[in-house]
Amino acid sequence: MKITVCIGSSCHLKGSRQVVEGVQSLIAKHDLKNKVELGGVFCMGKCDTGVSVTVDKAYHSVQPENVEAFFKEAVLKKLA
């Protein structure tokens, strides 16, 4: 599974760094280093709805305060 987080200027201002750190922490917490690849991209072209995140090309809008809920729904359920 590949998770890509937009780190362009608009998403950066909306908290992409906190989203990346949250996802990194949850990958470690659930011991998914061998199953989940985390990457970044400079712009997904959805600046109005960021922080833009894709999980295997499926788009999600994630805020720092809902990273855990996003991870549970978009990552853990798919890996179960």
N, CA, C and O atoms as a Maestro MAE file, in Angstrom:
{
 s_m_m2io_version
 :::
 2.0.0
}

f_m_ct {
 s_m_title
 :::
 protein
 m_atom[320] {
  # First column is atom index #
  i_m_mmod_type
  r_m_x_coord
  r_m_y_coord
  r_m_z_coord
  i_m_residue_number
  s_m_chain_name
  s_m_pdb_residue_name
  s_m_pdb_atom_name
  i_m_atomic_number
  :::
  1 25 0.849 -1.172 0.000 1 A "MET " " N  " 7
  2 3 0.000 0.000 0.000 1 A "MET " " CA " 6
  3 2 0.890 1.229 0.000 1 A "MET " " C  " 6
  4 15 1.899 1.285 0.702 1 A "MET " " O  " 8
  5 25 0.492 2.232 -0.815 2 A "LYS " " N  " 7
  6 3 1.268 3.457 -0.860 2 A "LYS " " CA " 6
  7 2 0.409 4.646 -0.420 2 A "LYS " " C  " 6
  8 15 -0.682 4.862 -0.947 2 A "LYS " " O  " 8
  9 25 0.907 5.401 0.538 3 A "ILE " " N  " 7
  10 3 0.266 6.626 1.004 3 A "ILE " " CA " 6
  11 2 1.129 7.795 0.546 3 A "ILE " " C  " 6
  12 15 2.330 7.838 0.811 3 A "ILE " " O  " 8
  13 25 0.500 8.743 -0.143 4 A "THR " " N  " 7
  14 3 1.220 9.923 -0.612 4 A "THR " " CA " 6
  15 2 0.569 11.159 -0.019 4 A "THR " " C  " 6
  16 15 -0.645 11.334 -0.119 4 A "THR " " O  " 8
  17 25 1.369 12.015 0.596 5 A "VAL " " N  " 7
  18 3 0.880 13.240 1.225 5 A "VAL " " CA " 6
  19 2 1.408 14.436 0.446 5 A "VAL " " C  " 6
  20 15 2.603 14.525 0.167 5 A "VAL " " O  " 8
  21 25 0.522 15.343 0.099 6 A "CYS " " N  " 7
  22 3 0.929 16.578 -0.569 6 A "CYS " " CA " 6
  23 2 1.673 17.471 0.419 6 A "CYS " " C  " 6
  24 15 1.195 17.727 1.524 6 A "CYS " " O  " 8
  25 25 2.844 17.939 0.007 7 A "ILE " " N  " 7
  26 3 3.630 18.830 0.864 7 A "ILE " " CA " 6
  27 2 3.847 20.183 0.178 7 A "ILE " " C  " 6
  28 15 4.770 20.926 0.511 7 A "ILE " " O  " 8
  29 25 2.970 20.480 -0.791 8 A "GLY " " N  " 7
  30 3 3.028 21.777 -1.453 8 A "GLY " " CA " 6
  31 2 2.669 22.892 -0.485 8 A "GLY " " C  " 6
  32 15 2.240 22.630 0.639 8 A "GLY " " O  " 8
  33 25 2.843 24.129 -0.915 9 A "SER " " N  " 7
  34 3 2.693 25.264 0.005 9 A "SER " " CA " 6
  35 2 1.303 25.356 0.630 9 A "SER " " C  " 6
  36 15 1.195 25.636 1.824 9 A "SER " " O  " 8
  37 25 0.241 25.130 -0.134 10 A "SER " " N  " 7
  38 3 -1.107 25.223 0.429 10 A "SER " " CA " 6
  39 2 -1.331 24.133 1.476 10 A "SER " " C  " 6
  40 15 -1.828 24.411 2.567 10 A "SER " " O  " 8
  41 25 -0.971 22.909 1.150 11 A "CYS " " N  " 7
  42 3 -1.144 21.810 2.111 11 A "CYS " " CA " 6
  43 2 -0.202 21.969 3.301 11 A "CYS " " C  " 6
  44 15 -0.542 21.596 4.424 11 A "CYS " " O  " 8
  45 25 0.979 22.523 3.051 12 A "HIS " " N  " 7
  46 3 1.901 22.769 4.161 12 A "HIS " " CA " 6
  47 2 1.263 23.715 5.182 12 A "HIS " " C  " 6
  48 15 1.352 23.499 6.391 12 A "HIS " " O  " 8
  49 25 0.618 24.770 4.668 13 A "LEU " " N  " 7
  50 3 -0.033 25.734 5.556 13 A "LEU " " CA " 6
  51 2 -1.217 25.117 6.302 13 A "LEU " " C  " 6
  52 15 -1.581 25.575 7.385 13 A "LEU " " O  " 8
  53 25 -1.813 24.077 5.718 14 A "LYS " " N  " 7
  54 3 -2.956 23.417 6.356 14 A "LYS " " CA " 6
  55 2 -2.538 22.272 7.265 14 A "LYS " " C  " 6
  56 15 -3.390 21.622 7.871 14 A "LYS " " O  " 8
  57 25 -1.230 22.016 7.369 15 A "GLY " " N  " 7
  58 3 -0.770 21.024 8.340 15 A "GLY " " CA " 6
  59 2 -0.230 19.726 7.763 15 A "GLY " " C  " 6
  60 15 -0.286 18.689 8.424 15 A "GLY " " O  " 8
  61 25 0.292 19.763 6.537 16 A "SER " " N  " 7
  62 3 0.799 18.506 5.951 16 A "SER " " CA " 6
  63 2 1.924 17.897 6.780 16 A "SER " " C  " 6
  64 15 2.048 16.674 6.851 16 A "SER " " O  " 8
  65 25 2.733 18.727 7.399 17 A "ARG " " N  " 7
  66 3 3.826 18.181 8.220 17 A "ARG " " CA " 6
  67 2 3.258 17.356 9.380 17 A "ARG " " C  " 6
  68 15 3.745 16.264 9.672 17 A "ARG " " O  " 8
  69 25 2.230 17.886 10.030 18 A "GLN " " N  " 7
  70 3 1.612 17.149 11.134 18 A "GLN " " CA " 6
  71 2 0.928 15.881 10.636 18 A "GLN " " C  " 6
  72 15 0.914 14.863 11.329 18 A "GLN " " O  " 8
  73 25 0.361 15.947 9.428 19 A "VAL " " N  " 7
  74 3 -0.265 14.747 8.854 19 A "VAL " " CA " 6
  75 2 0.801 13.686 8.584 19 A "VAL " " C  " 6
  76 15 0.606 12.515 8.909 19 A "VAL " " O  " 8
  77 25 1.919 14.088 7.995 20 A "VAL " " N  " 7
  78 3 3.015 13.137 7.731 20 A "VAL " " CA " 6
  79 2 3.505 12.524 9.043 20 A "VAL " " C  " 6
  80 15 3.670 11.308 9.139 20 A "VAL " " O  " 8
  81 25 3.735 13.360 10.042 21 A "GLU " " N  " 7
  82 3 4.217 12.851 11.329 21 A "GLU " " CA " 6
  83 2 3.196 11.917 11.978 21 A "GLU " " C  " 6
  84 15 3.565 10.912 12.585 21 A "GLU " " O  " 8
  85 25 1.922 12.252 11.846 22 A "GLY " " N  " 7
  86 3 0.877 11.391 12.398 22 A "GLY " " CA " 6
  87 2 0.829 10.042 11.699 22 A "GLY " " C  " 6
  88 15 0.716 9.003 12.350 22 A "GLY " " O  " 8
  89 25 0.914 10.057 10.377 23 A "VAL " " N  " 7
  90 3 0.893 8.800 9.619 23 A "VAL " " CA " 6
  91 2 2.138 7.973 9.947 23 A "VAL " " C  " 6
  92 15 2.048 6.757 10.122 23 A "VAL " " O  " 8
  93 25 3.292 8.624 10.029 24 A "GLN " " N  " 7
  94 3 4.521 7.901 10.393 24 A "GLN " " CA " 6
  95 2 4.365 7.233 11.750 24 A "GLN " " C  " 6
  96 15 4.748 6.077 11.929 24 A "GLN " " O  " 8
  97 25 3.814 7.949 12.683 25 A "SER " " N  " 7
  98 3 3.628 7.419 14.031 25 A "SER " " CA " 6
  99 2 2.668 6.222 14.028 25 A "SER " " C  " 6
  100 15 2.904 5.225 14.711 25 A "SER " " O  " 8
  101 25 1.587 6.333 13.252 26 A "LEU " " N  " 7
  102 3 0.607 5.238 13.211 26 A "LEU " " CA " 6
  103 2 1.156 4.016 12.479 26 A "LEU " " C  " 6
  104 15 0.844 2.883 12.848 26 A "LEU " " O  " 8
  105 25 1.963 4.231 11.454 27 A "ILE " " N  " 7
  106 3 2.618 3.100 10.779 27 A "ILE " " CA " 6
  107 2 3.501 2.358 11.776 27 A "ILE " " C  " 6
  108 15 3.485 1.128 11.830 27 A "ILE " " O  " 8
  109 25 4.264 3.100 12.560 28 A "ALA " " N  " 7
  110 3 5.129 2.478 13.561 28 A "ALA " " CA " 6
  111 2 4.306 1.793 14.655 28 A "ALA " " C  " 6
  112 15 4.609 0.670 15.059 28 A "ALA " " O  " 8
  113 25 3.269 2.475 15.125 29 A "LYS " " N  " 7
  114 3 2.430 1.929 16.204 29 A "LYS " " CA " 6
  115 2 1.806 0.597 15.815 29 A "LYS " " C  " 6
  116 15 1.694 -0.311 16.638 29 A "LYS " " O  " 8
  117 25 1.400 0.487 14.550 30 A "HIS " " N  " 7
  118 3 0.735 -0.739 14.085 30 A "HIS " " CA " 6
  119 2 1.701 -1.694 13.381 30 A "HIS " " C  " 6
  120 15 1.277 -2.680 12.777 30 A "HIS " " O  " 8
  121 25 3.007 -1.395 13.462 31 A "ASP " " N  " 7
  122 3 4.048 -2.254 12.896 31 A "ASP " " CA " 6
  123 2 3.761 -2.578 11.424 31 A "ASP " " C  " 6
  124 15 3.715 -3.743 11.028 31 A "ASP " " O  " 8
  125 25 3.571 -1.523 10.626 32 A "LEU " " N  " 7
  126 3 3.214 -1.697 9.214 32 A "LEU " " CA " 6
  127 2 4.324 -1.236 8.265 32 A "LEU " " C  " 6
  128 15 4.066 -1.001 7.084 32 A "LEU " " O  " 8
  129 25 5.539 -1.107 8.762 33 A "LYS " " N  " 7
  130 3 6.636 -0.615 7.924 33 A "LYS " " CA " 6
  131 2 6.825 -1.446 6.663 33 A "LYS " " C  " 6
  132 15 7.205 -0.911 5.621 33 A "LYS " " O  " 8
  133 25 6.570 -2.724 6.744 34 A "ASN " " N  " 7
  134 3 6.758 -3.602 5.583 34 A "ASN " " CA " 6
  135 2 5.543 -3.649 4.665 34 A "ASN " " C  " 6
  136 15 5.609 -4.226 3.579 34 A "ASN " " O  " 8
  137 25 4.431 -3.046 5.093 35 A "LYS " " N  " 7
  138 3 3.209 -3.102 4.297 35 A "LYS " " CA " 6
  139 2 2.795 -1.754 3.728 35 A "LYS " " C  " 6
  140 15 2.021 -1.696 2.772 35 A "LYS " " O  " 8
  141 25 3.303 -0.670 4.304 36 A "VAL " " N  " 7
  142 3 2.875 0.671 3.901 36 A "VAL " " CA " 6
  143 2 4.100 1.508 3.529 36 A "VAL " " C  " 6
  144 15 5.067 1.604 4.285 36 A "VAL " " O  " 8
  145 25 4.026 2.106 2.350 37 A "GLU " " N  " 7
  146 3 5.072 3.019 1.890 37 A "GLU " " CA " 6
  147 2 4.511 4.433 1.983 37 A "GLU " " C  " 6
  148 15 3.424 4.704 1.472 37 A "GLU " " O  " 8
  149 25 5.238 5.330 2.628 38 A "LEU " " N  " 7
  150 3 4.809 6.717 2.787 38 A "LEU " " CA " 6
  151 2 5.684 7.613 1.929 38 A "LEU " " C  " 6
  152 15 6.911 7.551 2.008 38 A "LEU " " O  " 8
  153 25 5.055 8.448 1.107 39 A "GLY " " N  " 7
  154 3 5.804 9.355 0.250 39 A "GLY " " CA " 6
  155 2 5.171 10.725 0.223 39 A "GLY " " C  " 6
  156 15 4.110 10.949 0.805 39 A "GLY " " O  " 8
  157 25 5.833 11.637 -0.460 40 A "GLY " " N  " 7
  158 3 5.322 12.995 -0.579 40 A "GLY " " CA " 6
  159 2 5.316 13.445 -2.018 40 A "GLY " " C  " 6
  160 15 6.022 12.893 -2.863 40 A "GLY " " O  " 8
  161 25 4.509 14.452 -2.289 41 A "VAL " " N  " 7
  162 3 4.438 15.056 -3.618 41 A "VAL " " CA " 6
  163 2 4.222 16.551 -3.415 41 A "VAL " " C  " 6
  164 15 3.634 16.963 -2.415 41 A "VAL " " O  " 8
  165 25 4.689 17.360 -4.352 42 A "PHE " " N  " 7
  166 3 4.631 18.799 -4.140 42 A "PHE " " CA " 6
  167 2 3.293 19.441 -4.457 42 A "PHE " " C  " 6
  168 15 3.018 20.514 -3.921 42 A "PHE " " O  " 8
  169 25 2.457 18.867 -5.275 43 A "CYS " " N  " 7
  170 3 1.106 19.401 -5.452 43 A "CYS " " CA " 6
  171 2 0.231 18.372 -6.146 43 A "CYS " " C  " 6
  172 15 0.642 17.764 -7.134 43 A "CYS " " O  " 8
  173 25 -0.974 18.178 -5.629 44 A "MET " " N  " 7
  174 3 -1.937 17.266 -6.245 44 A "MET " " CA " 6
  175 2 -3.014 18.047 -6.996 44 A "MET " " C  " 6
  176 15 -3.910 17.452 -7.595 44 A "MET " " O  " 8
  177 25 -2.928 19.377 -6.964 45 A "GLY " " N  " 7
  178 3 -3.891 20.199 -7.676 45 A "GLY " " CA " 6
  179 2 -5.237 20.319 -6.982 45 A "GLY " " C  " 6
  180 15 -6.214 20.742 -7.600 45 A "GLY " " O  " 8
  181 25 -5.305 19.956 -5.719 46 A "LYS " " N  " 7
  182 3 -6.556 20.061 -4.958 46 A "LYS " " CA " 6
  183 2 -6.322 20.946 -3.735 46 A "LYS " " C  " 6
  184 15 -6.632 20.576 -2.602 46 A "LYS " " O  " 8
  185 25 -5.774 22.106 -3.999 47 A "CYS " " N  " 7
  186 3 -5.344 22.998 -2.921 47 A "CYS " " CA " 6
  187 2 -6.503 23.467 -2.037 47 A "CYS " " C  " 6
  188 15 -6.295 23.772 -0.862 47 A "CYS " " O  " 8
  189 25 -7.712 23.527 -2.582 48 A "ASP " " N  " 7
  190 3 -8.859 23.981 -1.795 48 A "ASP " " CA " 6
  191 2 -9.282 22.982 -0.728 48 A "ASP " " C  " 6
  192 15 -9.876 23.369 0.278 48 A "ASP " " O  " 8
  193 25 -8.985 21.711 -0.933 49 A "THR " " N  " 7
  194 3 -9.493 20.685 -0.022 49 A "THR " " CA " 6
  195 2 -8.400 20.002 0.785 49 A "THR " " C  " 6
  196 15 -8.693 19.049 1.507 49 A "THR " " O  " 8
  197 25 -7.162 20.447 0.692 50 A "GLY " " N  " 7
  198 3 -6.053 19.788 1.387 50 A "GLY " " CA " 6
  199 2 -6.180 19.801 2.887 50 A "GLY " " C  " 6
  200 15 -7.005 20.542 3.420 50 A "GLY " " O  " 8
  201 25 -5.431 19.046 3.557 51 A "VAL " " N  " 7
  202 3 -4.226 18.377 3.113 51 A "VAL " " CA " 6
  203 2 -4.619 17.189 2.237 51 A "VAL " " C  " 6
  204 15 -5.404 16.331 2.641 51 A "VAL " " O  " 8
  205 25 -4.054 17.160 1.028 52 A "SER " " N  " 7
  206 3 -4.376 16.122 0.071 52 A "SER " " CA " 6
  207 2 -3.523 14.883 0.333 52 A "SER " " C  " 6
  208 15 -2.304 14.963 0.477 52 A "SER " " O  " 8
  209 25 -4.196 13.745 0.388 53 A "VAL " " N  " 7
  210 3 -3.527 12.466 0.653 53 A "VAL " " CA " 6
  211 2 -4.134 11.431 -0.287 53 A "VAL " " C  " 6
  212 15 -5.349 11.411 -0.485 53 A "VAL " " O  " 8
  213 25 -3.308 10.579 -0.863 54 A "THR " " N  " 7
  214 3 -3.832 9.446 -1.617 54 A "THR " " CA " 6
  215 2 -3.375 8.154 -0.959 54 A "THR " " C  " 6
  216 15 -2.271 8.049 -0.424 54 A "THR " " O  " 8
  217 25 -4.267 7.177 -1.021 55 A "VAL " " N  " 7
  218 3 -3.951 5.820 -0.583 55 A "VAL " " CA " 6
  219 2 -4.202 4.934 -1.791 55 A "VAL " " C  " 6
  220 15 -5.346 4.706 -2.185 55 A "VAL " " O  " 8
  221 25 -3.128 4.443 -2.365 56 A "ASP " " N  " 7
  222 3 -3.220 3.672 -3.611 56 A "ASP " " CA " 6
  223 2 -4.076 4.401 -4.642 56 A "ASP " " C  " 6
  224 15 -4.964 3.809 -5.256 56 A "ASP " " O  " 8
  225 25 -3.802 5.683 -4.824 57 A "LYS " " N  " 7
  226 3 -4.435 6.575 -5.813 57 A "LYS " " CA " 6
  227 2 -5.853 7.025 -5.441 57 A "LYS " " C  " 6
  228 15 -6.439 7.812 -6.184 57 A "LYS " " O  " 8
  229 25 -6.420 6.570 -4.346 58 A "ALA " " N  " 7
  230 3 -7.728 7.059 -3.887 58 A "ALA " " CA " 6
  231 2 -7.495 8.330 -3.062 58 A "ALA " " C  " 6
  232 15 -6.699 8.338 -2.123 58 A "ALA " " O  " 8
  233 25 -8.212 9.414 -3.434 59 A "TYR " " N  " 7
  234 3 -7.998 10.709 -2.810 59 A "TYR " " CA " 6
  235 2 -8.724 10.837 -1.467 59 A "TYR " " C  " 6
  236 15 -9.850 10.368 -1.301 59 A "TYR " " O  " 8
  237 25 -8.042 11.490 -0.512 60 A "HIS " " N  " 7
  238 3 -8.630 11.806 0.793 60 A "HIS " " CA " 6
  239 2 -8.199 13.210 1.184 60 A "HIS " " C  " 6
  240 15 -7.083 13.634 0.882 60 A "HIS " " O  " 8
  241 25 -9.084 13.923 1.853 61 A "SER " " N  " 7
  242 3 -8.744 15.203 2.456 61 A "SER " " CA " 6
  243 2 -8.545 14.947 3.942 61 A "SER " " C  " 6
  244 15 -9.463 14.494 4.626 61 A "SER " " O  " 8
  245 25 -7.352 15.236 4.440 62 A "VAL " " N  " 7
  246 3 -7.016 14.901 5.824 62 A "VAL " " CA " 6
  247 2 -6.534 16.152 6.544 62 A "VAL " " C  " 6
  248 15 -5.750 16.929 6.000 62 A "VAL " " O  " 8
  249 25 -7.006 16.337 7.759 63 A "GLN " " N  " 7
  250 3 -6.520 17.422 8.598 63 A "GLN " " CA " 6
  251 2 -5.722 16.793 9.752 63 A "GLN " " C  " 6
  252 15 -5.937 15.633 10.106 63 A "GLN " " O  " 8
  253 25 -4.804 17.569 10.329 64 A "PRO " " N  " 7
  254 3 -3.996 17.007 11.418 64 A "PRO " " CA " 6
  255 2 -4.848 16.391 12.537 64 A "PRO " " C  " 6
  256 15 -4.450 15.395 13.141 64 A "PRO " " O  " 8
  257 25 -6.004 16.975 12.810 65 A "GLU " " N  " 7
  258 3 -6.829 16.475 13.908 65 A "GLU " " CA " 6
  259 2 -7.607 15.205 13.559 65 A "GLU " " C  " 6
  260 15 -8.172 14.576 14.453 65 A "GLU " " O  " 8
  261 25 -7.650 14.813 12.284 66 A "ASN " " N  " 7
  262 3 -8.365 13.568 11.965 66 A "ASN " " CA " 6
  263 2 -7.474 12.501 11.332 66 A "ASN " " C  " 6
  264 15 -7.970 11.596 10.660 66 A "ASN " " O  " 8
  265 25 -6.184 12.602 11.540 67 A "VAL " " N  " 7
  266 3 -5.243 11.624 10.962 67 A "VAL " " CA " 6
  267 2 -5.556 10.213 11.457 67 A "VAL " " C  " 6
  268 15 -5.547 9.262 10.675 67 A "VAL " " O  " 8
  269 25 -5.827 10.082 12.728 68 A "GLU " " N  " 7
  270 3 -6.063 8.744 13.275 68 A "GLU " " CA " 6
  271 2 -7.333 8.121 12.681 68 A "GLU " " C  " 6
  272 15 -7.339 6.939 12.339 68 A "GLU " " O  " 8
  273 25 -8.393 8.899 12.560 69 A "ALA " " N  " 7
  274 3 -9.635 8.386 11.962 69 A "ALA " " CA " 6
  275 2 -9.419 8.029 10.495 69 A "ALA " " C  " 6
  276 15 -9.884 6.987 10.032 69 A "ALA " " O  " 8
  277 25 -8.715 8.893 9.762 70 A "PHE " " N  " 7
  278 3 -8.371 8.603 8.364 70 A "PHE " " CA " 6
  279 2 -7.591 7.294 8.272 70 A "PHE " " C  " 6
  280 15 -7.907 6.436 7.447 70 A "PHE " " O  " 8
  281 25 -6.584 7.142 9.110 71 A "PHE " " N  " 7
  282 3 -5.714 5.958 9.063 71 A "PHE " " CA " 6
  283 2 -6.522 4.692 9.333 71 A "PHE " " C  " 6
  284 15 -6.327 3.667 8.680 71 A "PHE " " O  " 8
  285 25 -7.420 4.777 10.294 72 A "LYS " " N  " 7
  286 3 -8.249 3.623 10.637 72 A "LYS " " CA " 6
  287 2 -9.137 3.225 9.456 72 A "LYS " " C  " 6
  288 15 -9.237 2.045 9.121 72 A "LYS " " O  " 8
  289 25 -9.781 4.212 8.827 73 A "GLU " " N  " 7
  290 3 -10.712 3.929 7.731 73 A "GLU " " CA " 6
  291 2 -10.017 3.579 6.415 73 A "GLU " " C  " 6
  292 15 -10.396 2.621 5.742 73 A "GLU " " O  " 8
  293 25 -9.011 4.352 6.058 74 A "ALA " " N  " 7
  294 3 -8.406 4.211 4.728 74 A "ALA " " CA " 6
  295 2 -7.239 3.234 4.677 74 A "ALA " " C  " 6
  296 15 -6.889 2.741 3.605 74 A "ALA " " O  " 8
  297 25 -6.638 2.953 5.821 75 A "VAL " " N  " 7
  298 3 -5.457 2.086 5.819 75 A "VAL " " CA " 6
  299 2 -5.733 0.773 6.547 75 A "VAL " " C  " 6
  300 15 -5.639 -0.302 5.956 75 A "VAL " " O  " 8
  301 25 -6.072 0.863 7.822 76 A "LEU " " N  " 7
  302 3 -6.229 -0.368 8.609 76 A "LEU " " CA " 6
  303 2 -7.333 -1.267 8.061 76 A "LEU " " C  " 6
  304 15 -7.162 -2.485 8.019 76 A "LEU " " O  " 8
  305 25 -8.462 -0.695 7.641 77 A "LYS " " N  " 7
  306 3 -9.554 -1.524 7.113 77 A "LYS " " CA " 6
  307 2 -9.144 -2.232 5.827 77 A "LYS " " C  " 6
  308 15 -9.557 -3.366 5.585 77 A "LYS " " O  " 8
  309 25 -8.338 -1.574 5.005 78 A "LYS " " N  " 7
  310 3 -7.894 -2.200 3.753 78 A "LYS " " CA " 6
  311 2 -6.883 -3.310 4.004 78 A "LYS " " C  " 6
  312 15 -6.807 -4.272 3.240 78 A "LYS " " O  " 8
  313 25 -6.117 -3.177 5.064 79 A "LEU " " N  " 7
  314 3 -5.092 -4.179 5.350 79 A "LEU " " CA " 6
  315 2 -5.635 -5.340 6.171 79 A "LEU " " C  " 6
  316 15 -4.971 -6.366 6.317 79 A "LEU " " O  " 8
  317 25 -6.839 -5.182 6.707 80 A "ALA " " N  " 7
  318 3 -7.403 -6.244 7.564 80 A "ALA " " CA " 6
  319 2 -7.788 -7.472 6.754 80 A "ALA " " C  " 6
  320 15 -8.274 -8.454 7.314 80 A "ALA " " O  " 8
  :::
 }
 m_bond[319] {
  # First column is bond index #
  i_m_from
  i_m_to
  i_m_order
  :::
  1 1 2 1
  2 2 3 1
  3 3 4 2
  4 3 5 1
  5 5 6 1
  6 6 7 1
  7 7 8 2
  8 7 9 1
  9 9 10 1
  10 10 11 1
  11 11 12 2
  12 11 13 1
  13 13 14 1
  14 14 15 1
  15 15 16 2
  16 15 17 1
  17 17 18 1
  18 18 19 1
  19 19 20 2
  20 19 21 1
  21 21 22 1
  22 22 23 1
  23 23 24 2
  24 23 25 1
  25 25 26 1
  26 26 27 1
  27 27 28 2
  28 27 29 1
  29 29 30 1
  30 30 31 1
  31 31 32 2
  32 31 33 1
  33 33 34 1
  34 34 35 1
  35 35 36 2
  36 35 37 1
  37 37 38 1
  38 38 39 1
  39 39 40 2
  40 39 41 1
  41 41 42 1
  42 42 43 1
  43 43 44 2
  44 43 45 1
  45 45 46 1
  46 46 47 1
  47 47 48 2
  48 47 49 1
  49 49 50 1
  50 50 51 1
  51 51 52 2
  52 51 53 1
  53 53 54 1
  54 54 55 1
  55 55 56 2
  56 55 57 1
  57 57 58 1
  58 58 59 1
  59 59 60 2
  60 59 61 1
  61 61 62 1
  62 62 63 1
  63 63 64 2
  64 63 65 1
  65 65 66 1
  66 66 67 1
  67 67 68 2
  68 67 69 1
  69 69 70 1
  70 70 71 1
  71 71 72 2
  72 71 73 1
  73 73 74 1
  74 74 75 1
  75 75 76 2
  76 75 77 1
  77 77 78 1
  78 78 79 1
  79 79 80 2
  80 79 81 1
  81 81 82 1
  82 82 83 1
  83 83 84 2
  84 83 85 1
  85 85 86 1
  86 86 87 1
  87 87 88 2
  88 87 89 1
  89 89 90 1
  90 90 91 1
  91 91 92 2
  92 91 93 1
  93 93 94 1
  94 94 95 1
  95 95 96 2
  96 95 97 1
  97 97 98 1
  98 98 99 1
  99 99 100 2
  100 99 101 1
  101 101 102 1
  102 102 103 1
  103 103 104 2
  104 103 105 1
  105 105 106 1
  106 106 107 1
  107 107 108 2
  108 107 109 1
  109 109 110 1
  110 110 111 1
  111 111 112 2
  112 111 113 1
  113 113 114 1
  114 114 115 1
  115 115 116 2
  116 115 117 1
  117 117 118 1
  118 118 119 1
  119 119 120 2
  120 119 121 1
  121 121 122 1
  122 122 123 1
  123 123 124 2
  124 123 125 1
  125 125 126 1
  126 126 127 1
  127 127 128 2
  128 127 129 1
  129 129 130 1
  130 130 131 1
  131 131 132 2
  132 131 133 1
  133 133 134 1
  134 134 135 1
  135 135 136 2
  136 135 137 1
  137 137 138 1
  138 138 139 1
  139 139 140 2
  140 139 141 1
  141 141 142 1
  142 142 143 1
  143 143 144 2
  144 143 145 1
  145 145 146 1
  146 146 147 1
  147 147 148 2
  148 147 149 1
  149 149 150 1
  150 150 151 1
  151 151 152 2
  152 151 153 1
  153 153 154 1
  154 154 155 1
  155 155 156 2
  156 155 157 1
  157 157 158 1
  158 158 159 1
  159 159 160 2
  160 159 161 1
  161 161 162 1
  162 162 163 1
  163 163 164 2
  164 163 165 1
  165 165 166 1
  166 166 167 1
  167 167 168 2
  168 167 169 1
  169 169 170 1
  170 170 171 1
  171 171 172 2
  172 171 173 1
  173 173 174 1
  174 174 175 1
  175 175 176 2
  176 175 177 1
  177 177 178 1
  178 178 179 1
  179 179 180 2
  180 179 181 1
  181 181 182 1
  182 182 183 1
  183 183 184 2
  184 183 185 1
  185 185 186 1
  186 186 187 1
  187 187 188 2
  188 187 189 1
  189 189 190 1
  190 190 191 1
  191 191 192 2
  192 191 193 1
  193 193 194 1
  194 194 195 1
  195 195 196 2
  196 195 197 1
  197 197 198 1
  198 198 199 1
  199 199 200 2
  200 199 201 1
  201 201 202 1
  202 202 203 1
  203 203 204 2
  204 203 205 1
  205 205 206 1
  206 206 207 1
  207 207 208 2
  208 207 209 1
  209 209 210 1
  210 210 211 1
  211 211 212 2
  212 211 213 1
  213 213 214 1
  214 214 215 1
  215 215 216 2
  216 215 217 1
  217 217 218 1
  218 218 219 1
  219 219 220 2
  220 219 221 1
  221 221 222 1
  222 222 223 1
  223 223 224 2
  224 223 225 1
  225 225 226 1
  226 226 227 1
  227 227 228 2
  228 227 229 1
  229 229 230 1
  230 230 231 1
  231 231 232 2
  232 231 233 1
  233 233 234 1
  234 234 235 1
  235 235 236 2
  236 235 237 1
  237 237 238 1
  238 238 239 1
  239 239 240 2
  240 239 241 1
  241 241 242 1
  242 242 243 1
  243 243 244 2
  244 243 245 1
  245 245 246 1
  246 246 247 1
  247 247 248 2
  248 247 249 1
  249 249 250 1
  250 250 251 1
  251 251 252 2
  252 251 253 1
  253 253 254 1
  254 254 255 1
  255 255 256 2
  256 255 257 1
  257 257 258 1
  258 258 259 1
  259 259 260 2
  260 259 261 1
  261 261 262 1
  262 262 263 1
  263 263 264 2
  264 263 265 1
  265 265 266 1
  266 266 267 1
  267 267 268 2
  268 267 269 1
  269 269 270 1
  270 270 271 1
  271 271 272 2
  272 271 273 1
  273 273 274 1
  274 274 275 1
  275 275 276 2
  276 275 277 1
  277 277 278 1
  278 278 279 1
  279 279 280 2
  280 279 281 1
  281 281 282 1
  282 282 283 1
  283 283 284 2
  284 283 285 1
  285 285 286 1
  286 286 287 1
  287 287 288 2
  288 287 289 1
  289 289 290 1
  290 290 291 1
  291 291 292 2
  292 291 293 1
  293 293 294 1
  294 294 295 1
  295 295 296 2
  296 295 297 1
  297 297 298 1
  298 298 299 1
  299 299 300 2
  300 299 301 1
  301 301 302 1
  302 302 303 1
  303 303 304 2
  304 303 305 1
  305 305 306 1
  306 306 307 1
  307 307 308 2
  308 307 309 1
  309 309 310 1
  310 310 311 1
  311 311 312 2
  312 311 313 1
  313 313 314 1
  314 314 315 1
  315 315 316 2
  316 315 317 1
  317 317 318 1
  318 318 319 1
  319 319 320 2
  :::
 }
}
